[in-house]
Amino acid sequence: MCEMRKYCLSLLLLLLTLVSNAVEPPKREIRGVWLTTVYGLDWPRKPATTETGRKAQQRDVCDILDRLQGCEFQYCFLQVRMRGDVIGVRLLNRQAKFSLENME
């Protein structure tokens, strides 16, 4: 029984190796992250009810985007409402710090 198990595992490993080598890498790829605003999971941590709170939220999201840019992420998809509306933020842009593109 043990020999059969070793044989099956070896065969499975060989097949997985062959299949993984047969797949071509993509010609283009993006490195992106999805930030959600639902229940404050990613951002914002707490609701802003004052101007000071809104400014703190702006600083927080800018800090998050700066960290993502430092990690060489290319896009940040920011869910802005529970219905799933999304703003795409291109992080690697030489012209401006951040450019917003509406994603529909």
Secondary structure, 3 states (H helix, E strand, C coil): CHHHHHHHHHHHHHHHHHHHHHCCCCCCCCCEEEECCHHHCCCCCCCCCCHHHHHHHHHHHHHHHHHHHHCCCCEEEEECCCCCCEEEEECCCCCCCCEEEEEC
